[in-house]
Structures are given as C-alpha cells and as structure tokens.
C-alpha cells in the first residue's frame, strides 16, 4: 500500500483554530443540556413544598356501558322534570247536574198547578143553576149577583146576563152533531168576558141528557154570544168568568129562542 506523504496529510488535517471552535461548541452544548435537565427537574417536582398530583387524561372513546351509565341519570332527571311539569295540583271537575229520567219536560208557557189548584179548577163540580126563563135561553140570574170560587184556579164565577140572546139560526149549525135539544134539555158552560159584550175561553160544565153533546155545541157557538159583564160597585168587570145555562124549548118557540127540532 502506498504511503501518503506527510505534506499531503498535513494539508487535509483540521487546523488548530477549528479544533478550538469545536471544543468550545461542545462545552457550550453540554452546559446547555445540563441547564435544561435541571430546569425540567424543577418543573416536574414543583408545586410547592406540599407537592402535587399528576392527572391522567384518557382520550380513548368511552365504552357502551359507560354511555348507558351516563345516559341513565339524564333520563331520570328529564322524567322528574316532566313529572313536575305534567302533574299540576288536582282540580275538581265542574258539577254537572244530570236530569232525572222521571222528570217531566213541560212545554213552553205551561203553567204548573198543584193538586189544590187542580181541585179548584175542576169545573165538573160546579152545580148547575136553577130552571130557565121563559125565553128559552137564560143566564141564570142577574149580572150583579155575587160570584163563587168555582172557576179555574178558584176564580169567581158570576151568573151571566144576556145582552142579546142567540138566535135559532146561530145555534142550528152546531146542533146538528148533538143528540137532543128538545123541551127540558139544557147545557151549561163558563166563559171569560171580553170587550163589546163577547166571551172567550169557554169551557163545558154540564148538560142534560148526559153525553148528548149539547154542552159542546153550546161552547162552539159561544163566540157569537153577547153577554153583559158582571158589575162590581157599578163598574163592569172584563176578564171575569160567567156561567151561561141554555135551556132548549120546543120547535114552536119564536125566532129569538135557540130551539132544536
């Protein structure tokens, strides 16, 4: 192997200056590393004389069981909140009155009467007046006679006095459906007096013979009757009840008496 000349080796060897610089850099680097280690030792062991604790943080994804454990208390809290919101203090429902099935529904305008009122309004208990007059149609006495409490609702009923007696022509259309109407037959009705000597709201009371329909015929023809209203202290009383008894005569009676052949 050929030897390298000394002059060539000296040419490629580092100079003394480079060596000094390298040595100084190495010393400085070592000192810097030692200082860093000392500082790191102080930071790790720091925290004062009492020392400290290291906290480990896991960044791994939580398992399914941990998720359930964390979700369960949240659901309980929500349920408690829902219960506190959706459970207000109990309120009593409004009272509803259920109508009884046995209760009677009266029509509008119906007047409810007690048993006593119905007993007083029973016109079948009204006693017929005495015999008729000579004209064949009588009102049972003068219009100033004191009334009795035999009317509807205990109202007084006065004996009527004719203002004009009904004619045979006025009565005959209503007598066609009745049986009887000869001599000795009679019928009785009660009516309420109105203006111009007319009557209204007539009701059947009695008849003879019974079941002949004479009272019904008399009631149907009563819209034509002209009756003087009863007087109290000389003043005519409209709206009062009057008793009208009609006595039938034979067909020979003159026109002006309501006869039935």
Secondary structure, DSSP 8 states (H G I E B T S, - for coil): -----HHHHHHHS--HHHHHHHHHHHHHHHHHHHHHHHHHHHHHT-S-TT---------S---HHHHHHHHHHHHHHHHHHHHHHH--------------TT-----TT-----HHHHHHT-GGG--------TTS-B-SS-TTS--BS-SGGG--EEE-EEEE---HHHHHHHHTTSS--STT-EEEEEEEE-GGG-EEEEEEEEEESTTSSHHHHHHHTGGG-EEE--EETTEE-TT-EEEEEEE---TTS-TTS----
